[in-house]
Amino acid sequence: LLGVDVLNELTTFPRIIKTHLPVQFLPKSFWEQNSKIIYVARNAKDSAVSYFHFDRMNKVQPEPGSWESFLQRFMEGKMVFGSWYEHVRGWWEKKQTCSNILYLFYEDLIEDTEQELVRICSFLGLSPTTELKKQVTEKVQFDNMKNNKMVNGSADEVFDLKISPFMRKGRVGDWNNHFTVQQDEQFNEDYKKKMKNTDLQFRTVL
C-alpha cells in the first residue's frame, strides 16, 4: 500500500494499476509494453498476521477461523493469491532478468521512507523537487495514511471496520504479538525448507 500511495502522490499518470497477482498470472501485455513494475514484499510472519485480520473484517472473504488454523493454511499456501513463498520468490526471480521491475521491501519503506522514495524516483525517471519529496514522505507515513479517507478503507462497504481497521498497525514485528513460541518454531522450520533455494532475505524486526 505504501508503494502505491507514493506513486499516487508523485505522479499524475492515469494508468497506475495495483494488483496482488503472482508473476505468472500477469497479462502478457505488461511485458510486451515494457510496463514498469514496482513490487513490494513484506516478511512472511507480518504478512500472515495482516492477512488474518484483513480476512476478519472483509465481508467478501471467507471467515478466517482461528489464528492457529489460519496460520496453518498460510504455511500450506491455501490463500486467495496462492503461496506467499512462491509469490515473493517468483517476482524475485523474474527481477533478475527483467530491468523493468523494482523489488522493494516493506521493512525498508518503513525504516527509511526517504531513501526508498529516491530509489522509486530514479526507477521511474522522475525528478521531484525537494519540497515535493518532503510532502510525499510525510503523507505516506502510516499514521497519516490511516487517517486519510482516500486510502484507509472507511468508504468501502465490504469492510467491517468495527472488527478491524483496514489499515491496522503497519509495524514491523507485530507478529510477535500473535505467534506462540511453538508456532514460531514450527513456522521457522517450515520457512527454512521452502526458502532454502533462494538468496531472497527478509527482516522480521527493525
PAMI-8421 format. One record per residue: residue number from 1; z, x, y of N, C-alpha, C in turn. Coordinates in pm, whole numbers, plus 50000, padded with zeros to 5 digits. Example, Ala and Ser with C-alpha at 12.3 -4.5 7.8 and 13.67 -1.06 7.14 Angstrom:
2
{1; {50780; 51319; 49431}; {50780; 51230; 49550}; {50780; 51320; 49670}}
{2; {50708; 51285; 49775}; {50714; 51367; 49894}; {50787; 51290; 50003}}
//
This chain:
206
{1; {50000; 50082; 49881}; {50000; 50000; 50000}; {50000; 50086; 50126}}
{2; {50076; 50195; 50123}; {50080; 50286; 50237}; {49942; 50338; 50271}}
{3; {49867; 50380; 50168}; {49736; 50437; 50190}; {49641; 50338; 50255}}
{4; {49644; 50214; 50209}; {49557; 50110; 50264}; {49594; 50081; 50408}}
{5; {49723; 50075; 50438}; {49766; 50046; 50573}; {49729; 50158; 50669}}
{6; {49734; 50282; 50622}; {49690; 50395; 50705}; {49544; 50376; 50744}}
{7; {49461; 50339; 50646}; {49318; 50320; 50673}; {49296; 50206; 50771}}
{8; {49368; 50098; 50754}; {49353; 49983; 50844}; {49386; 50021; 50987}}
{9; {49486; 50106; 51003}; {49527; 50147; 51137}; {49429; 50249; 51198}}
{10; {49369; 50332; 51113}; {49285; 50441; 51162}; {49142; 50399; 51190}}
{11; {49093; 50303; 51114}; {48951; 50273; 51121}; {48924; 50128; 51157}}
{12; {48798; 50103; 51191}; {48752; 49965; 51214}; {48645; 49930; 51113}}
{13; {48636; 50009; 51007}; {48534; 49983; 50906}; {48561; 49849; 50839}}
{14; {48459; 49761; 50830}; {48480; 49628; 50772}; {48483; 49630; 50619}}
{15; {48446; 49740; 50558}; {48433; 49739; 50412}; {48536; 49829; 50344}}
{16; {48661; 49804; 50375}; {48770; 49870; 50304}; {48812; 49777; 50191}}
{17; {48804; 49825; 50070}; {48836; 49744; 49954}; {48957; 49802; 49883}}
{18; {49055; 49718; 49858}; {49173; 49760; 49783}; {49162; 49706; 49641}}
{19; {49185; 49792; 49544}; {49177; 49749; 49405}; {49278; 49825; 49319}}
{20; {49318; 49762; 49209}; {49406; 49828; 49112}; {49328; 49863; 48984}}
{21; {49197; 49857; 48990}; {49116; 49878; 48871}; {49126; 50020; 48815}}
{22; {49130; 50033; 48683}; {49117; 50166; 48621}; {48979; 50221; 48654}}
{23; {48964; 50352; 48651}; {48840; 50416; 48695}; {48718; 50366; 48618}}
{24; {48735; 50337; 48488}; {48620; 50297; 48406}; {48568; 50158; 48440}}
{25; {48646; 50080; 48513}; {48603; 49944; 48547}; {48549; 49932; 48689}}
{26; {48547; 50042; 48761}; {48493; 50037; 48896}; {48341; 50014; 48888}}
{27; {48286; 49921; 48967}; {48142; 49894; 48962}; {48058; 50019; 48987}}
{28; {47944; 50029; 48918}; {47857; 50145; 48932}; {47811; 50168; 49076}}
{29; {47803; 50059; 49152}; {47755; 50070; 49290}; {47843; 50162; 49374}}
{30; {47972; 50171; 49341}; {48061; 50259; 49416}; {48018; 50404; 49400}}
{31; {47981; 50441; 49278}; {47938; 50578; 49253}; {47797; 50603; 49307}}
{32; {47711; 50503; 49294}; {47572; 50517; 49338}; {47563; 50531; 49490}}
{33; {47654; 50464; 49560}; {47652; 50468; 49707}; {47743; 50577; 49764}}
{34; {47799; 50659; 49674}; {47887; 50768; 49717}; {48002; 50718; 49805}}
{35; {48060; 50605; 49766}; {48173; 50550; 49840}; {48290; 50648; 49837}}
{36; {48362; 50656; 49946}; {48481; 50741; 49950}; {48598; 50661; 49895}}
{37; {48671; 50722; 49804}; {48779; 50654; 49734}; {48910; 50729; 49753}}
{38; {49011; 50658; 49798}; {49145; 50715; 49810}; {49232; 50649; 49705}}
{39; {49281; 50729; 49614}; {49365; 50679; 49504}; {49509; 50723; 49528}}
{40; {49601; 50627; 49526}; {49743; 50658; 49545}; {49817; 50633; 49414}}
{41; {49878; 50737; 49361}; {49952; 50728; 49235}; {50101; 50741; 49262}}
{42; {50179; 50664; 49187}; {50325; 50668; 49200}; {50386; 50704; 49065}}
{43; {50498; 50772; 49067}; {50558; 50812; 48940}; {50587; 50693; 48851}}
{44; {50585; 50716; 48721}; {50591; 50607; 48622}; {50719; 50526; 48630}}
{45; {50831; 50591; 48650}; {50959; 50520; 48649}; {50972; 50424; 48767}}
{46; {50941; 50471; 48885}; {50946; 50383; 49002}; {50837; 50277; 48995}}
{47; {50723; 50311; 48936}; {50616; 50212; 48919}; {50662; 50099; 48829}}
{48; {50730; 50133; 48721}; {50778; 50031; 48628}; {50877; 49937; 48696}}
{49; {50969; 49993; 48774}; {51068; 49911; 48845}; {51001; 49820; 48946}}
{50; {50908; 49877; 49023}; {50837; 49799; 49124}; {50757; 49686; 49060}}
{51; {50690; 49717; 48951}; {50609; 49619; 48879}; {50696; 49506; 48825}}
{52; {50813; 49541; 48774}; {50906; 49442; 48719}; {50946; 49341; 48826}}
{53; {50986; 49389; 48942}; {51029; 49298; 49049}; {50911; 49220; 49107}}
{54; {50793; 49281; 49107}; {50673; 49210; 49153}; {50644; 49091; 49061}}
{55; {50654; 49113; 48932}; {50631; 49004; 48836}; {50736; 48895; 48849}}
{56; {50856; 48931; 48885}; {50963; 48833; 48900}; {50933; 48734; 49013}}
{57; {50873; 48784; 49122}; {50852; 48698; 49238}; {50710; 48642; 49251}}
{58; {50619; 48690; 49168}; {50480; 48646; 49174}; {50461; 48524; 49084}}
{59; {50434; 48410; 49143}; {50426; 48284; 49069}; {50308; 48278; 48973}}
{60; {50205; 48360; 48996}; {50086; 48353; 48909}; {50094; 48454; 48795}}
{61; {50197; 48535; 48794}; {50217; 48629; 48685}; {50312; 48568; 48582}}
{62; {50295; 48604; 48454}; {50389; 48556; 48353}; {50529; 48609; 48382}}
{63; {50630; 48534; 48339}; {50768; 48579; 48358}; {50785; 48716; 48291}}
{64; {50845; 48812; 48359}; {50857; 48946; 48302}; {50961; 48957; 48191}}
{65; {51049; 48857; 48182}; {51156; 48867; 48082}; {51263; 48963; 48128}}
{66; {51338; 49016; 48034}; {51445; 49110; 48068}; {51387; 49245; 48107}}
{67; {51464; 49322; 48182}; {51422; 49457; 48219}; {51395; 49541; 48094}}
{68; {51478; 49527; 47995}; {51463; 49605; 47872}; {51331; 49576; 47802}}
{69; {51296; 49447; 47788}; {51171; 49412; 47720}; {51050; 49449; 47806}}
{70; {51064; 49435; 47938}; {50954; 49471; 48029}; {50926; 49620; 48020}}
{71; {51031; 49701; 48021}; {51014; 49846; 48016}; {50943; 49887; 47887}}
{72; {50975; 49820; 47778}; {50909; 49850; 47651}; {50760; 49819; 47659}}
{73; {50726; 49705; 47719}; {50584; 49668; 47735}; {50513; 49766; 47828}}
{74; {50583; 49812; 47930}; {50524; 49909; 48022}; {50488; 50037; 47947}}
{75; {50578; 50084; 47864}; {50552; 50206; 47787}; {50438; 50186; 47689}}
{76; {50422; 50064; 47640}; {50315; 50034; 47545}; {50182; 50005; 47614}}
{77; {50184; 50001; 47749}; {50061; 49978; 47825}; {50017; 49834; 47828}}
{78; {50107; 49742; 47799}; {50072; 49600; 47795}; {50091; 49536; 47932}}
{79; {50020; 49591; 48029}; {50024; 49544; 48166}; {49889; 49486; 48206}}
{80; {49886; 49410; 48315}; {49762; 49345; 48360}; {49650; 49446; 48378}}
{81; {49681; 49562; 48435}; {49578; 49663; 48459}; {49585; 49776; 48357}}
{82; {49645; 49745; 48242}; {49647; 49842; 48134}; {49758; 49945; 48146}}
{83; {49742; 50051; 48074}; {49842; 50157; 48065}; {49850; 50238; 48194}}
{84; {49971; 50254; 48246}; {49991; 50340; 48364}; {49942; 50481; 48334}}
{85; {49972; 50530; 48215}; {49937; 50666; 48175}; {49785; 50687; 48179}}
{86; {49712; 50593; 48122}; {49566; 50603; 48120}; {49507; 50586; 48260}}
{87; {49572; 50501; 48339}; {49525; 50473; 48474}; {49530; 50599; 48561}}
{88; {49648; 50661; 48568}; {49662; 50779; 48655}; {49584; 50898; 48602}}
{89; {49576; 50913; 48469}; {49501; 51023; 48411}; {49351; 51003; 48429}}
{90; {49307; 50879; 48416}; {49164; 50851; 48431}; {49111; 50888; 48567}}
{91; {49185; 50848; 48671}; {49143; 50882; 48807}; {49158; 51030; 48835}}
{92; {49262; 51092; 48779}; {49284; 51236; 48797}; {49169; 51317; 48738}}
{93; {49126; 51278; 48619}; {49016; 51349; 48553}; {48884; 51327; 48626}}
{94; {48862; 51206; 48674}; {48739; 51176; 48748}; {48734; 51257; 48877}}
{95; {48850; 51277; 48938}; {48859; 51353; 49063}; {48810; 51496; 49046}}
{96; {48827; 51552; 48927}; {48789; 51690; 48903}; {48639; 51713; 48919}}
{97; {48560; 51608; 48897}; {48414; 51621; 48903}; {48352; 51538; 49016}}
{98; {48436; 51470; 49092}; {48384; 51383; 49199}; {48454; 51416; 49330}}
{99; {48379; 51471; 49424}; {48437; 51513; 49552}; {48466; 51395; 49645}}
{100; {48422; 51276; 49606}; {48443; 51158; 49690}; {48576; 51089; 49662}}
{101; {48661; 51152; 49581}; {48792; 51094; 49550}; {48901; 51182; 49610}}
{102; {48988; 51120; 49688}; {49108; 51187; 49739}; {49226; 51130; 49661}}
{103; {49293; 51213; 49585}; {49404; 51170; 49500}; {49535; 51200; 49570}}
{104; {49605; 51094; 49608}; {49731; 51110; 49680}; {49849; 51067; 49592}}
{105; {49965; 51120; 49623}; {50087; 51081; 49554}; {50178; 51004; 49649}}
{106; {50225; 50891; 49604}; {50314; 50806; 49684}; {50433; 50886; 49736}}
{107; {50486; 50971; 49651}; {50603; 51051; 49688}; {50574; 51142; 49808}}
{108; {50452; 51198; 49813}; {50412; 51283; 49925}; {50398; 51200; 50053}}
{109; {50344; 51079; 50039}; {50327; 50991; 50154}; {50461; 50955; 50216}}
{110; {50561; 50935; 50129}; {50694; 50901; 50178}; {50761; 51023; 50241}}
{111; {50748; 51136; 50177}; {50818; 51257; 50222}; {50758; 51315; 50349}}
{112; {50626; 51317; 50360}; {50561; 51378; 50477}; {50437; 51298; 50514}}
{113; {50461; 51183; 50575}; {50353; 51092; 50612}; {50253; 51159; 50704}}
{114; {50302; 51236; 50798}; {50215; 51300; 50897}; {50117; 51398; 50831}}
{115; {50166; 51478; 50737}; {50081; 51574; 50669}; {49975; 51504; 50584}}
{116; {50014; 51397; 50515}; {49919; 51323; 50431}; {49816; 51252; 50518}}
{117; {49857; 51211; 50636}; {49764; 51149; 50731}; {49656; 51248; 50771}}
{118; {49694; 51373; 50790}; {49598; 51479; 50823}; {49496; 51493; 50711}}
{119; {49542; 51491; 50586}; {49453; 51502; 50470}; {49356; 51384; 50464}}
{120; {49407; 51265; 50491}; {49322; 51145; 50488}; {49215; 51153; 50595}}
{121; {49255; 51192; 50715}; {49159; 51203; 50826}; {49050; 51305; 50795}}
{122; {49091; 51419; 50739}; {48995; 51524; 50703}; {48897; 51473; 50598}}
{123; {48949; 51403; 50500}; {48866; 51348; 50392}; {48763; 51248; 50445}}
{124; {48805; 51165; 50542}; {48717; 51061; 50597}; {48633; 51110; 50713}}
{125; {48658; 51234; 50756}; {48581; 51286; 50869}; {48622; 51223; 51001}}
{126; {48749; 51187; 51014}; {48799; 51123; 51135}; {48875; 51225; 51220}}
{127; {48868; 51206; 51351}; {48940; 51296; 51443}; {49019; 51213; 51544}}
{128; {49123; 51146; 51497}; {49203; 51062; 51588}; {49282; 51147; 51687}}
{129; {49314; 51088; 51800}; {49394; 51158; 51900}; {49536; 51178; 51847}}
{130; {49607; 51270; 51908}; {49746; 51295; 51869}; {49829; 51169; 51886}}
{131; {49802; 51095; 51990}; {49877; 50971; 52017}; {49851; 50866; 51909}}
{132; {49725; 50854; 51868}; {49692; 50757; 51764}; {49757; 50795; 51631}}
{133; {49755; 50923; 51599}; {49819; 50968; 51475}; {49969; 50939; 51478}}
{134; {50028; 50956; 51595}; {50172; 50928; 51610}; {50198; 50779; 51589}}
{135; {50113; 50695; 51646}; {50129; 50550; 51634}; {50112; 50505; 51489}}
{136; {50012; 50561; 51421}; {49987; 50524; 51282}; {50103; 50566; 51194}}
{137; {50150; 50690; 51215}; {50263; 50740; 51136}; {50384; 50650; 51149}}
{138; {50407; 50601; 51271}; {50522; 50512; 51294}; {50500; 50376; 51230}}
{139; {50380; 50321; 51243}; {50353; 50187; 51191}; {50360; 50179; 51040}}
{140; {50324; 50287; 50971}; {50321; 50282; 50825}; {50452; 50325; 50760}}
{141; {50555; 50351; 50841}; {50686; 50373; 50781}; {50728; 50246; 50709}}
{142; {50790; 50261; 50594}; {50814; 50146; 50507}; {50891; 50034; 50577}}
{143; {50996; 50067; 50649}; {51076; 49964; 50714}; {50996; 49887; 50818}}
{144; {50906; 49955; 50887}; {50821; 49888; 50985}; {50720; 49797; 50917}}
{145; {50664; 49843; 50806}; {50569; 49760; 50731}; {50639; 49639; 50671}}
{146; {50764; 49657; 50627}; {50839; 49548; 50567}; {50860; 49434; 50666}}
{147; {50865; 49466; 50794}; {50883; 49365; 50899}; {50752; 49317; 50959}}
{148; {50641; 49368; 50907}; {50509; 49331; 50958}; {50453; 49216; 50876}}
{149; {50440; 49099; 50936}; {50394; 48980; 50863}; {50253; 48994; 50808}}
{150; {50178; 49090; 50861}; {50041; 49111; 50814}; {50038; 49176; 50675}}
{151; {50144; 49243; 50638}; {50143; 49317; 50511}; {50262; 49290; 50421}}
{152; {50364; 49215; 50469}; {50486; 49200; 50389}; {50486; 49082; 50292}}
{153; {50372; 49013; 50282}; {50359; 48906; 50184}; {50424; 48775; 50223}}
{154; {50480; 48766; 50342}; {50552; 48645; 50383}; {50459; 48524; 50400}}
{155; {50330; 48550; 50418}; {50236; 48440; 50436}; {50166; 48401; 50306}}
{156; {50198; 48470; 50197}; {50133; 48444; 50070}; {50214; 48345; 49988}}
{157; {50154; 48230; 49958}; {50226; 48122; 49892}; {50256; 48149; 49744}}
{158; {50190; 48248; 49685}; {50215; 48275; 49543}; {50338; 48363; 49524}}
{159; {50396; 48411; 49634}; {50514; 48496; 49625}; {50640; 48416; 49655}}
{160; {50738; 48425; 49568}; {50868; 48363; 49592}; {50962; 48470; 49644}}
{161; {50970; 48479; 49776}; {51046; 48587; 49839}; {51197; 48567; 49826}}
{162; {51238; 48450; 49776}; {51381; 48428; 49752}; {51426; 48505; 49628}}
{163; {51330; 48533; 49539}; {51361; 48610; 49418}; {51361; 48759; 49447}}
{164; {51258; 48803; 49517}; {51247; 48944; 49552}; {51146; 48960; 49665}}
{165; {51169; 49049; 49761}; {51070; 49072; 49866}; {50944; 49134; 49806}}
{166; {50830; 49106; 49867}; {50706; 49171; 49824}; {50718; 49322; 49846}}
{167; {50769; 49359; 49961}; {50797; 49499; 49990}; {50948; 49516; 49976}}
{168; {50990; 49571; 49865}; {51131; 49567; 49828}; {51211; 49683; 49889}}
{169; {51189; 49805; 49838}; {51263; 49921; 49889}; {51172; 50036; 49929}}
{170; {51071; 50064; 49847}; {50977; 50170; 49879}; {51034; 50309; 49864}}
{171; {51149; 50321; 49799}; {51212; 50452; 49787}; {51165; 50526; 49663}}
{172; {51177; 50657; 49668}; {51151; 50740; 49552}; {51284; 50762; 49481}}
{173; {51289; 50726; 49353}; {51412; 50746; 49277}; {51494; 50620; 49256}}
{174; {51442; 50504; 49300}; {51517; 50379; 49280}; {51531; 50345; 49131}}
{175; {51446; 50406; 49048}; {51454; 50383; 48903}; {51594; 50416; 48850}}
{176; {51665; 50505; 48918}; {51800; 50543; 48877}; {51896; 50425; 48875}}
{177; {51863; 50321; 48953}; {51948; 50203; 48960}; {51914; 50101; 48852}}
{178; {51815; 50131; 48769}; {51770; 50035; 48667}; {51775; 50092; 48525}}
{179; {51739; 50218; 48510}; {51734; 50280; 48377}; {51876; 50312; 48328}}
{180; {51905; 50273; 48205}; {52028; 50321; 48142}; {52002; 50463; 48093}}
{181; {52107; 50533; 48055}; {52090; 50669; 48002}; {52000; 50667; 47879}}
{182; {52021; 50570; 47792}; {51941; 50560; 47670}; {51795; 50530; 47702}}
{183; {51772; 50439; 47796}; {51635; 50406; 47836}; {51566; 50527; 47897}}
{184; {51638; 50603; 47976}; {51582; 50721; 48041}; {51542; 50824; 47936}}
{185; {51627; 50846; 47838}; {51596; 50942; 47732}; {51475; 50898; 47651}}
{186; {51470; 50771; 47617}; {51357; 50718; 47540}; {51228; 50727; 47621}}
{187; {51237; 50692; 47749}; {51119; 50696; 47836}; {51067; 50839; 47850}}
{188; {51157; 50933; 47871}; {51118; 51074; 47889}; {51048; 51127; 47765}}
{189; {51098; 51091; 47648}; {51037; 51137; 47524}; {50897; 51080; 47509}}
{190; {50883; 50952; 47536}; {50753; 50885; 47527}; {50656; 50941; 47631}}
{191; {50707; 50969; 47750}; {50626; 51022; 47860}; {50567; 51159; 47822}}
{192; {50648; 51244; 47764}; {50602; 51378; 47724}; {50486; 51369; 47626}}
{193; {50493; 51276; 47534}; {50387; 51260; 47434}; {50257; 51213; 47499}}
{194; {50268; 51119; 47590}; {50149; 51060; 47650}; {50087; 51145; 47760}}
{195; {50165; 51236; 47818}; {50114; 51317; 47928}; {50103; 51465; 47891}}
{196; {50109; 51496; 47763}; {50111; 51637; 47721}; {49978; 51709; 47743}}
{197; {49868; 51636; 47747}; {49737; 51700; 47758}; {49678; 51692; 47899}}
{198; {49764; 51686; 47998}; {49716; 51682; 48136}; {49802; 51771; 48224}}
{199; {49744; 51824; 48331}; {49820; 51904; 48426}; {49870; 51818; 48542}}
{200; {49851; 51688; 48531}; {49896; 51594; 48634}; {50049; 51584; 48630}}
{201; {50112; 51607; 48744}; {50259; 51606; 48751}; {50309; 51518; 48864}}
{202; {50419; 51451; 48836}; {50480; 51360; 48934}; {50623; 51402; 48963}}
{203; {50670; 51363; 49079}; {50810; 51380; 49114}; {50882; 51246; 49106}}
{204; {50999; 51244; 49045}; {51075; 51119; 49035}; {51193; 51116; 49130}}
{205; {51214; 51226; 49200}; {51317; 51232; 49305}; {51263; 51316; 49421}}
{206; {51322; 51297; 49538}; {51285; 51378; 49654}; {51407; 51458; 49697}}
//
